[in-house]
Amino acid sequence: MLLRHARRWQSAGRSRISIACASSAVASLLLSAGVASAATYTYTPAEVTNTSGTSDGWVAGTGWTPSAPVSATDTTLILNGPTTNGITRFTTNDIAGLFQLNNLTIQGAGPATTASALTVSGNGLDFRTDVATLPVINLNATKGAATYTFTVNNPITLTNSTTIQGNGTAAFVLAGAIGGAGGVTKTGTSAVQFNSAANNYGGATLVQAGTLRLGVANVIPDGSAVTVTNSGVNSGILDFNTKAETLASLTISGTGLINNTAAAITITGALNNTSTSAGGSGAAYVINGGGVHNINGLASFGVGATSLISGTAGSQLKLNGGISTTGAAIKLNTGTSKIVLNSDWTVNDPGTIAFSAITNSGTNTNQLDLFGGNRTFTVADGSAAVDFAVNATITSSVGTGTLIKAGPGTMSLANNNAAVAANSYNGGTSILAGTLAILSNGSLGTGNVGITPGATLDLSAVAVTSGGIADSATLTLSHLDTTYGRVVFGSNALNEVVGSLIVDGETKPAGTYTAAELPNFITGSGSLTVVPEPGAIGSLAGALGVLCARRRRKA
């Protein structure tokens, strides 16, 4: 038995030795073929200006050390920029087919007084992972006092997702079309500009630090999900550079931000802003310069996030797929900016941190536009006295807009624009649950108002002196068992005038009603006075006359 085991171990040992020898032979072959270690090729341009017609060619190896570059997944290309004032160099990839590489590094120290540049052109560059090393583009060149520009005109294929990194201060431009299945991640403090509307890479776009800038319109593929966030202390910035763009989705988190958005920007999916950055004119998400943003998916704004709609007349945030806010503020800052609400609004409970708000700066004619629809505001009941404050003029630019208050929380309306006497939406107001608090005169537009059992219209604010309901409107109150639709005046001795009052289906005659006449429906020191419109009185008199004449004829 022991002898058999010994023979087995001896045989296994010979096998292991044979395998080891074979592996060593393969390794020797690989080394002799020159593919066992990564190859680095460095381009150092001559310090004399050339032209695109006399470009330094890669096949000839002009300016390259140790030799002409070789395409491989482990290749590193280092491009040194000119360092002499006023030097412009051109180098061209004239190697046939896609040039594979894993690392492209752009470096150099810019001249002191006169602009210099390096431009790369020619055949495409294919960025690939080598073993476990993901492809990168290092932007490390630093400018002096003069402009220092590096432009890559080559088509770029992202076979694998590629990180654009580095802390260079020069101007870096990727002007060729960027394609392939991979995505783009921007890190480092450098800024890179995309200059091709033909970009169609298939992966996501992640801006973690530094700046990704649009050089022309529509450089981010329409199907790319975009995230702007931060890496450590460095914030990512997506600079739209006043160019139009369509994104599949946009997520802004951490201290990431967007800016220069004076253009038509469409987000076909969701917008999610949880960034607490104040770097973009005081907010992470900014619409300025007359930009119009269409959000077709759900727009979500999280705790502590601030969004700013400002700039010249016409800046708009158009919400087509619903909006959800949790302790977030949307500021209507200057000019005649507006929120166009083409969907419903949900306000979530942020706990003890903050409440959601639309704030209007000064007496600007900013608007919340109901856009001709029945807009439901579902407000959760949080710890704040007011869970959702709307301090802008509420209008409806098309058709009749209706405001529907739902949810157990409190929503307040305060048109703080002294130049506009009242809100002008005319589809009416329905209070289905919770409280709708009126903080300025004429806040309920020109339509009728209905309050269902358990819901409250709060008119207790002392600033409300001439009423929140239009004088010509019909107010409808109802109750179910011991649950009443209520009007609360508190200590405000307001006399709220309405054109008609319907209580539990019964139209009340003209006159004044207090808590004494309508207990449970009215509380506090104020009153409801029914003053029918003159036209309505005339119609009633005419109808009574016709009825009496008919009765006389019958007699």
WOQUI-V852104 format. One record per residue. N is the residue number from 1. RES is the residue in one letter. PHI is phi in whole degrees, 0 to 359 (NA if undefined). NEAR is the number of other ideal C-beta (glycine too) atoms within 12 Angstrom. Layout:
BEGIN
n:N res:RES phi:PHI near:NEAR
n:N res:RES phi:PHI near:NEAR
END
This chain:
BEGIN
n:1 res:M phi:NA near:7
n:2 res:L phi:298 near:8
n:3 res:L phi:294 near:9
n:4 res:R phi:298 near:10
n:5 res:H phi:300 near:11
n:6 res:A phi:297 near:12
n:7 res:R phi:295 near:13
n:8 res:R phi:298 near:14
n:9 res:W phi:298 near:14
n:10 res:Q phi:295 near:14
n:11 res:S phi:294 near:14
n:12 res:A phi:296 near:14
n:13 res:G phi:297 near:14
n:14 res:R phi:298 near:14
n:15 res:S phi:295 near:14
n:16 res:R phi:296 near:14
n:17 res:I phi:294 near:14
n:18 res:S phi:295 near:14
n:19 res:I phi:296 near:14
n:20 res:A phi:297 near:14
n:21 res:C phi:294 near:14
n:22 res:A phi:297 near:14
n:23 res:S phi:299 near:14
n:24 res:S phi:296 near:14
n:25 res:A phi:294 near:14
n:26 res:V phi:298 near:16
n:27 res:A phi:300 near:15
n:28 res:S phi:296 near:13
n:29 res:L phi:296 near:14
n:30 res:L phi:297 near:14
n:31 res:L phi:296 near:13
n:32 res:S phi:292 near:11
n:33 res:A phi:279 near:12
n:34 res:G phi:79 near:14
n:35 res:V phi:243 near:19
n:36 res:A phi:275 near:16
n:37 res:S phi:230 near:15
n:38 res:A phi:294 near:20
n:39 res:A phi:253 near:28
n:40 res:T phi:241 near:24
n:41 res:Y phi:237 near:33
n:42 res:T phi:244 near:27
n:43 res:Y phi:256 near:39
n:44 res:T phi:237 near:24
n:45 res:P phi:289 near:33
n:46 res:A phi:295 near:23
n:47 res:E phi:276 near:21
n:48 res:V phi:212 near:16
n:49 res:T phi:292 near:23
n:50 res:N phi:243 near:24
n:51 res:T phi:234 near:14
n:52 res:S phi:298 near:20
n:53 res:G phi:284 near:10
n:54 res:T phi:240 near:17
n:55 res:S phi:294 near:29
n:56 res:D phi:288 near:35
n:57 res:G phi:272 near:26
n:58 res:W phi:283 near:34
n:59 res:V phi:300 near:22
n:60 res:A phi:284 near:18
n:61 res:G phi:75 near:21
n:62 res:T phi:297 near:25
n:63 res:G phi:84 near:33
n:64 res:W phi:261 near:30
n:65 res:T phi:227 near:18
n:66 res:P phi:279 near:14
n:67 res:S phi:197 near:18
n:68 res:A phi:300 near:26
n:69 res:P phi:295 near:39
n:70 res:V phi:242 near:25
n:71 res:S phi:288 near:27
n:72 res:A phi:192 near:27
n:73 res:T phi:291 near:27
n:74 res:D phi:255 near:26
n:75 res:T phi:284 near:34
n:76 res:T phi:244 near:30
n:77 res:L phi:251 near:42
n:78 res:I phi:245 near:29
n:79 res:L phi:253 near:45
n:80 res:N phi:267 near:32
n:81 res:G phi:279 near:43
n:82 res:P phi:296 near:40
n:83 res:T phi:246 near:28
n:84 res:T phi:268 near:26
n:85 res:N phi:304 near:21
n:86 res:G phi:74 near:21
n:87 res:I phi:270 near:28
n:88 res:T phi:238 near:31
n:89 res:R phi:239 near:37
n:90 res:F phi:233 near:34
n:91 res:T phi:230 near:45
n:92 res:T phi:236 near:30
n:93 res:N phi:282 near:41
n:94 res:D phi:256 near:24
n:95 res:I phi:281 near:30
n:96 res:A phi:296 near:12
n:97 res:G phi:82 near:15
n:98 res:L phi:289 near:25
n:99 res:F phi:271 near:35
n:100 res:Q phi:277 near:33
n:101 res:L phi:202 near:43
n:102 res:N phi:249 near:34
n:103 res:N phi:215 near:38
n:104 res:L phi:239 near:42
n:105 res:T phi:243 near:31
n:106 res:I phi:248 near:42
n:107 res:Q phi:215 near:34
n:108 res:G phi:134 near:38
n:109 res:A phi:247 near:22
n:110 res:G phi:290 near:35
n:111 res:P phi:291 near:28
n:112 res:A phi:278 near:17
n:113 res:T phi:235 near:15
n:114 res:T phi:236 near:21
n:115 res:A phi:301 near:25
n:116 res:S phi:226 near:36
n:117 res:A phi:204 near:38
n:118 res:L phi:229 near:42
n:119 res:T phi:238 near:35
n:120 res:V phi:251 near:43
n:121 res:S phi:221 near:27
n:122 res:G phi:104 near:28
n:123 res:N phi:291 near:26
n:124 res:G phi:289 near:30
n:125 res:L phi:247 near:41
n:126 res:D phi:245 near:34
n:127 res:F phi:271 near:46
n:128 res:R phi:226 near:32
n:129 res:T phi:288 near:24
n:130 res:D phi:247 near:25
n:131 res:V phi:57 near:15
n:132 res:A phi:246 near:10
n:133 res:T phi:267 near:20
n:134 res:L phi:287 near:25
n:135 res:P phi:290 near:39
n:136 res:V phi:221 near:32
n:137 res:I phi:239 near:44
n:138 res:N phi:263 near:30
n:139 res:L phi:256 near:41
n:140 res:N phi:246 near:32
n:141 res:A phi:293 near:38
n:142 res:T phi:243 near:26
n:143 res:K phi:274 near:30
n:144 res:G phi:268 near:23
n:145 res:A phi:285 near:16
n:146 res:A phi:263 near:25
n:147 res:T phi:293 near:23
n:148 res:Y phi:224 near:39
n:149 res:T phi:239 near:33
n:150 res:F phi:239 near:47
n:151 res:T phi:237 near:33
n:152 res:V phi:251 near:40
n:153 res:N phi:271 near:28
n:154 res:N phi:296 near:36
n:155 res:P phi:299 near:30
n:156 res:I phi:240 near:41
n:157 res:T phi:249 near:31
n:158 res:L phi:263 near:41
n:159 res:T phi:299 near:30
n:160 res:N phi:235 near:30
n:161 res:S phi:303 near:29
n:162 res:T phi:235 near:41
n:163 res:T phi:262 near:36
n:164 res:I phi:258 near:49
n:165 res:Q phi:228 near:33
n:166 res:G phi:103 near:31
n:167 res:N phi:243 near:22
n:168 res:G phi:293 near:33
n:169 res:T phi:250 near:28
n:170 res:A phi:289 near:38
n:171 res:A phi:270 near:34
n:172 res:F phi:243 near:48
n:173 res:V phi:232 near:33
n:174 res:L phi:258 near:41
n:175 res:A phi:264 near:29
n:176 res:G phi:282 near:31
n:177 res:A phi:293 near:26
n:178 res:I phi:255 near:43
n:179 res:G phi:231 near:29
n:180 res:G phi:98 near:29
n:181 res:A phi:278 near:23
n:182 res:G phi:281 near:31
n:183 res:G phi:244 near:34
n:184 res:V phi:236 near:42
n:185 res:T phi:238 near:35
n:186 res:K phi:255 near:46
n:187 res:T phi:231 near:32
n:188 res:G phi:73 near:31
n:189 res:T phi:267 near:28
n:190 res:S phi:292 near:37
n:191 res:A phi:243 near:35
n:192 res:V phi:237 near:48
n:193 res:Q phi:244 near:32
n:194 res:F phi:267 near:43
n:195 res:N phi:236 near:29
n:196 res:S phi:237 near:29
n:197 res:A phi:284 near:23
n:198 res:A phi:270 near:21
n:199 res:N phi:303 near:37
n:200 res:N phi:214 near:25
n:201 res:Y phi:299 near:36
n:202 res:G phi:268 near:24
n:203 res:G phi:267 near:30
n:204 res:A phi:281 near:29
n:205 res:T phi:241 near:42
n:206 res:L phi:240 near:36
n:207 res:V phi:250 near:50
n:208 res:Q phi:262 near:34
n:209 res:A phi:196 near:35
n:210 res:G phi:74 near:38
n:211 res:T phi:233 near:38
n:212 res:L phi:252 near:45
n:213 res:R phi:245 near:33
n:214 res:L phi:275 near:40
n:215 res:G phi:272 near:29
n:216 res:V phi:223 near:25
n:217 res:A phi:289 near:24
n:218 res:N phi:60 near:26
n:219 res:V phi:268 near:39
n:220 res:I phi:269 near:49
n:221 res:P phi:304 near:33
n:222 res:D phi:300 near:25
n:223 res:G phi:268 near:21
n:224 res:S phi:273 near:39
n:225 res:A phi:282 near:29
n:226 res:V phi:249 near:43
n:227 res:T phi:235 near:37
n:228 res:V phi:240 near:46
n:229 res:T phi:216 near:36
n:230 res:N phi:221 near:30
n:231 res:S phi:239 near:27
n:232 res:G phi:65 near:15
n:233 res:V phi:273 near:11
n:234 res:N phi:265 near:25
n:235 res:S phi:271 near:33
n:236 res:G phi:275 near:46
n:237 res:I phi:230 near:39
n:238 res:L phi:259 near:48
n:239 res:D phi:261 near:34
n:240 res:F phi:287 near:44
n:241 res:N phi:55 near:30
n:242 res:T phi:60 near:25
n:243 res:K phi:255 near:28
n:244 res:A phi:289 near:26
n:245 res:E phi:203 near:41
n:246 res:T phi:238 near:31
n:247 res:L phi:239 near:39
n:248 res:A phi:291 near:27
n:249 res:S phi:196 near:31
n:250 res:L phi:220 near:47
n:251 res:T phi:242 near:38
n:252 res:I phi:242 near:45
n:253 res:S phi:221 near:33
n:254 res:G phi:59 near:31
n:255 res:T phi:239 near:29
n:256 res:G phi:292 near:41
n:257 res:L phi:204 near:41
n:258 res:I phi:239 near:48
n:259 res:N phi:205 near:39
n:260 res:N phi:52 near:28
n:261 res:T phi:256 near:43
n:262 res:A phi:279 near:33
n:263 res:A phi:200 near:32
n:264 res:A phi:274 near:25
n:265 res:I phi:239 near:42
n:266 res:T phi:242 near:30
n:267 res:I phi:248 near:38
n:268 res:T phi:286 near:26
n:269 res:G phi:252 near:26
n:270 res:A phi:270 near:28
n:271 res:L phi:248 near:48
n:272 res:N phi:228 near:35
n:273 res:N phi:246 near:47
n:274 res:T phi:240 near:34
n:275 res:S phi:288 near:40
n:276 res:T phi:258 near:32
n:277 res:S phi:295 near:34
n:278 res:A phi:246 near:21
n:279 res:G phi:281 near:28
n:280 res:G phi:267 near:36
n:281 res:S phi:54 near:27
n:282 res:G phi:97 near:24
n:283 res:A phi:207 near:37
n:284 res:A phi:280 near:45
n:285 res:Y phi:250 near:49
n:286 res:V phi:232 near:42
n:287 res:I phi:245 near:48
n:288 res:N phi:221 near:37
n:289 res:G phi:61 near:30
n:290 res:G phi:84 near:25
n:291 res:G phi:294 near:37
n:292 res:V phi:240 near:28
n:293 res:H phi:250 near:43
n:294 res:N phi:257 near:30
n:295 res:I phi:253 near:39
n:296 res:N phi:269 near:25
n:297 res:G phi:261 near:26
n:298 res:L phi:290 near:27
n:299 res:A phi:260 near:41
n:300 res:S phi:242 near:37
n:301 res:F phi:233 near:47
n:302 res:G phi:265 near:31
n:303 res:V phi:302 near:27
n:304 res:G phi:83 near:28
n:305 res:A phi:280 near:42
n:306 res:T phi:240 near:37
n:307 res:S phi:239 near:51
n:308 res:L phi:232 near:42
n:309 res:I phi:247 near:49
n:310 res:S phi:213 near:39
n:311 res:G phi:90 near:30
n:312 res:T phi:287 near:20
n:313 res:A phi:303 near:22
n:314 res:G phi:103 near:27
n:315 res:S phi:296 near:38
n:316 res:Q phi:220 near:40
n:317 res:L phi:247 near:44
n:318 res:K phi:255 near:33
n:319 res:L phi:257 near:40
n:320 res:N phi:255 near:28
n:321 res:G phi:238 near:26
n:322 res:G phi:97 near:25
n:323 res:I phi:223 near:40
n:324 res:S phi:229 near:36
n:325 res:T phi:237 near:46
n:326 res:T phi:225 near:31
n:327 res:G phi:63 near:33
n:328 res:A phi:244 near:42
n:329 res:A phi:241 near:38
n:330 res:I phi:244 near:45
n:331 res:K phi:259 near:37
n:332 res:L phi:262 near:41
n:333 res:N phi:265 near:31
n:334 res:T phi:219 near:28
n:335 res:G phi:70 near:29
n:336 res:T phi:240 near:30
n:337 res:S phi:289 near:43
n:338 res:K phi:208 near:38
n:339 res:I phi:256 near:43
n:340 res:V phi:260 near:36
n:341 res:L phi:261 near:42
n:342 res:N phi:251 near:31
n:343 res:S phi:192 near:29
n:344 res:D phi:265 near:28
n:345 res:W phi:233 near:40
n:346 res:T phi:246 near:31
n:347 res:V phi:248 near:42
n:348 res:N phi:267 near:29
n:349 res:D phi:281 near:28
n:350 res:P phi:271 near:31
n:351 res:G phi:77 near:17
n:352 res:T phi:263 near:11
n:353 res:I phi:277 near:20
n:354 res:A phi:194 near:29
n:355 res:F phi:235 near:35
n:356 res:S phi:279 near:45
n:357 res:A phi:204 near:35
n:358 res:I phi:248 near:45
n:359 res:T phi:247 near:34
n:360 res:N phi:246 near:39
n:361 res:S phi:273 near:25
n:362 res:G phi:61 near:18
n:363 res:T phi:251 near:19
n:364 res:N phi:292 near:30
n:365 res:T phi:272 near:26
n:366 res:N phi:281 near:43
n:367 res:Q phi:220 near:38
n:368 res:L phi:253 near:49
n:369 res:D phi:261 near:36
n:370 res:L phi:284 near:42
n:371 res:F phi:54 near:29
n:372 res:G phi:74 near:20
n:373 res:G phi:239 near:26
n:374 res:N phi:272 near:27
n:375 res:R phi:257 near:40
n:376 res:T phi:264 near:28
n:377 res:F phi:252 near:44
n:378 res:T phi:262 near:30
n:379 res:V phi:245 near:42
n:380 res:A phi:286 near:30
n:381 res:D phi:261 near:25
n:382 res:G phi:260 near:29
n:383 res:S phi:278 near:17
n:384 res:A phi:285 near:25
n:385 res:A phi:297 near:19
n:386 res:V phi:241 near:30
n:387 res:D phi:271 near:38
n:388 res:F phi:212 near:49
n:389 res:A phi:251 near:37
n:390 res:V phi:247 near:47
n:391 res:N phi:245 near:34
n:392 res:A phi:224 near:42
n:393 res:T phi:290 near:39
n:394 res:I phi:262 near:48
n:395 res:T phi:230 near:35
n:396 res:S phi:216 near:32
n:397 res:S phi:288 near:26
n:398 res:V phi:227 near:17
n:399 res:G phi:55 near:18
n:400 res:T phi:248 near:24
n:401 res:G phi:264 near:33
n:402 res:T phi:242 near:33
n:403 res:L phi:257 near:44
n:404 res:I phi:241 near:34
n:405 res:K phi:262 near:46
n:406 res:A phi:232 near:30
n:407 res:G phi:85 near:31
n:408 res:P phi:282 near:22
n:409 res:G phi:281 near:35
n:410 res:T phi:253 near:38
n:411 res:M phi:242 near:52
n:412 res:S phi:244 near:41
n:413 res:L phi:239 near:46
n:414 res:A phi:214 near:33
n:415 res:N phi:283 near:40
n:416 res:N phi:265 near:31
n:417 res:N phi:266 near:31
n:418 res:A phi:295 near:15
n:419 res:A phi:280 near:15
n:420 res:V phi:243 near:25
n:421 res:A phi:292 near:17
n:422 res:A phi:204 near:32
n:423 res:N phi:292 near:40
n:424 res:S phi:244 near:29
n:425 res:Y phi:296 near:42
n:426 res:N phi:236 near:27
n:427 res:G phi:270 near:31
n:428 res:G phi:98 near:32
n:429 res:T phi:228 near:44
n:430 res:S phi:242 near:30
n:431 res:I phi:254 near:45
n:432 res:L phi:265 near:30
n:433 res:A phi:195 near:28
n:434 res:G phi:65 near:34
n:435 res:T phi:233 near:35
n:436 res:L phi:248 near:46
n:437 res:A phi:261 near:37
n:438 res:I phi:259 near:48
n:439 res:L phi:249 near:31
n:440 res:S phi:212 near:34
n:441 res:N phi:295 near:32
n:442 res:G phi:69 near:35
n:443 res:S phi:288 near:45
n:444 res:L phi:266 near:48
n:445 res:G phi:69 near:38
n:446 res:T phi:253 near:31
n:447 res:G phi:266 near:34
n:448 res:N phi:286 near:30
n:449 res:V phi:231 near:45
n:450 res:G phi:234 near:34
n:451 res:I phi:235 near:43
n:452 res:T phi:273 near:28
n:453 res:P phi:306 near:23
n:454 res:G phi:93 near:25
n:455 res:A phi:260 near:39
n:456 res:T phi:225 near:36
n:457 res:L phi:256 near:50
n:458 res:D phi:260 near:36
n:459 res:L phi:247 near:48
n:460 res:S phi:278 near:30
n:461 res:A phi:295 near:30
n:462 res:V phi:292 near:19
n:463 res:A phi:287 near:23
n:464 res:V phi:274 near:35
n:465 res:T phi:252 near:19
n:466 res:S phi:241 near:21
n:467 res:G phi:102 near:36
n:468 res:G phi:263 near:47
n:469 res:I phi:265 near:47
n:470 res:A phi:298 near:33
n:471 res:D phi:298 near:28
n:472 res:S phi:267 near:27
n:473 res:A phi:281 near:35
n:474 res:T phi:263 near:30
n:475 res:L phi:255 near:43
n:476 res:T phi:245 near:35
n:477 res:L phi:241 near:40
n:478 res:S phi:213 near:28
n:479 res:H phi:218 near:23
n:480 res:L phi:222 near:14
n:481 res:D phi:57 near:9
n:482 res:T phi:259 near:8
n:483 res:T phi:253 near:18
n:484 res:Y phi:239 near:27
n:485 res:G phi:279 near:36
n:486 res:R phi:240 near:36
n:487 res:V phi:246 near:47
n:488 res:V phi:251 near:35
n:489 res:F phi:258 near:33
n:490 res:G phi:58 near:24
n:491 res:S phi:272 near:14
n:492 res:N phi:284 near:28
n:493 res:A phi:275 near:18
n:494 res:L phi:293 near:33
n:495 res:N phi:257 near:26
n:496 res:E phi:277 near:42
n:497 res:V phi:268 near:31
n:498 res:V phi:227 near:41
n:499 res:G phi:278 near:32
n:500 res:S phi:203 near:33
n:501 res:L phi:230 near:39
n:502 res:I phi:242 near:27
n:503 res:V phi:239 near:31
n:504 res:D phi:50 near:20
n:505 res:G phi:83 near:11
n:506 res:E phi:258 near:15
n:507 res:T phi:280 near:20
n:508 res:K phi:278 near:28
n:509 res:P phi:289 near:18
n:510 res:A phi:303 near:20
n:511 res:G phi:150 near:19
n:512 res:T phi:248 near:22
n:513 res:Y phi:234 near:29
n:514 res:T phi:239 near:23
n:515 res:A phi:297 near:23
n:516 res:A phi:290 near:15
n:517 res:E phi:280 near:19
n:518 res:L phi:231 near:32
n:519 res:P phi:299 near:16
n:520 res:N phi:76 near:25
n:521 res:F phi:281 near:36
n:522 res:I phi:236 near:36
n:523 res:T phi:228 near:27
n:524 res:G phi:99 near:29
n:525 res:S phi:271 near:21
n:526 res:G phi:274 near:36
n:527 res:S phi:212 near:29
n:528 res:L phi:249 near:46
n:529 res:T phi:243 near:27
n:530 res:V phi:267 near:32
n:531 res:V phi:234 near:26
n:532 res:P phi:300 near:26
n:533 res:E phi:299 near:20
n:534 res:P phi:306 near:13
n:535 res:G phi:297 near:12
n:536 res:A phi:291 near:20
n:537 res:I phi:295 near:18
n:538 res:G phi:298 near:13
n:539 res:S phi:296 near:14
n:540 res:L phi:296 near:19
n:541 res:A phi:297 near:15
n:542 res:G phi:297 near:14
n:543 res:A phi:296 near:14
n:544 res:L phi:296 near:14
n:545 res:G phi:297 near:14
n:546 res:V phi:298 near:14
n:547 res:L phi:298 near:14
n:548 res:C phi:296 near:14
n:549 res:A phi:298 near:13
n:550 res:R phi:298 near:12
n:551 res:R phi:294 near:11
n:552 res:R phi:294 near:10
n:553 res:R phi:296 near:9
n:554 res:K phi:295 near:8
n:555 res:A phi:291 near:7
END
